[in-house]
Amino acid sequence: MSDQAWIDAIPAVDGHLHPPQRLPRPTDRDAFLRLFTESDAPAQLPHVAHTLYFQQALHALGALHGCPPEIDALLAARRALSTEELLARSVGEANVRALLVDDGYRHADSYTLNELRAAVPADCQVWGVLRLETLVEQLAAQHADFGAFEEAFTDALHDLRARGYVALKSIAAYRCGLALGPPDRSAAAAHWPRLHALARAGPLRLVEKPVIEWCLWRAAAVARVQGLPLQLHTGFGDRDLDLLQANPLLLRPALESGALRGVPVVLLHTYPYVREAGYLASLYPEVYVDLSLAVPLVGPAAARVVSEALELAPASKVLHGSDAAGLAESVWLAARAMRGALRAAVEAWVRAGALTAGQAEHVAARVLGRNAAALYDLTLPG
Ligand SMILES: [Zn+2]
């Protein structure tokens, strides 16, 4: 375990990311810095260059693209490559064998799953994750009657795996918070005429809690029958999110109600509630902890965050992901950061005599990819 090679050789699964968008490549310093922050405030940009994440990423990306670790050099190196080439380099160099892609975020401007399949190396699979709120927003314009919407919603969730989807996802944390109650059909139906009218008038942003609850529990029933996990955004995100409402501990009534029994629930991101998420994963058999976005965004603190997740969560329930969106290289940055963090954490435990080298390697292999392969029922090539 004395060098990096053992952990670089372990294949990874990126359990949560978004497709790159068809946007012009950033050509200036500010546009590039925007790819490294969740903030949309221009006045924040001068500070972004001083995050430890960015400083670490600058050097890493210089090494990936074979150029000096400077913004202008990186802009030039990236200009020479298409988005597909950037993604292919990122996935290949990261030894990532499967990408689980939420294609419901700004979907009209994004690469499709098939385009991603064509772009990435042949030994990497691309699977979809269906975002429920986007589906509801799309169907709302088409169905004036709530009963007709219910039917269309259920139809849209049929036979998902055969259609390339291995999980469902909800961003309820963003829209109404995670204190989710039981489904109330009449309360949901009462909102429908207004939602339909809003959707007819322009893009709808679904925030009505009874509708989100109704759809989420209907989707959970579908997930149970089809054997698919449900991913839930928890923890930090952009300014649109009320972080207090994204604490996974708010899910306790839903978990206790039994509505999610038999449905694996993947708590995405979780930061800063990593310990809370680990606690839930230690109690509820359904609950898994995903560290996408937290790693790499916490920079050199990644080893501590990974250790916190593993304090209580069994190593069979902690998952890797990148939450890549605007920056195709995030797939590589996240895998690199996760390997570095896992290596630092498990080697320290081996040195302390807490784990054998064999046990430590199993923990790393599980978190990097083996857990995701089992959870999402992926047969990885090679
Ligand atoms: Zn995401």
Residues whose N, C-alpha, C, O or C-beta is under 5 A from the ligand:
A	BS01	ZN	D323
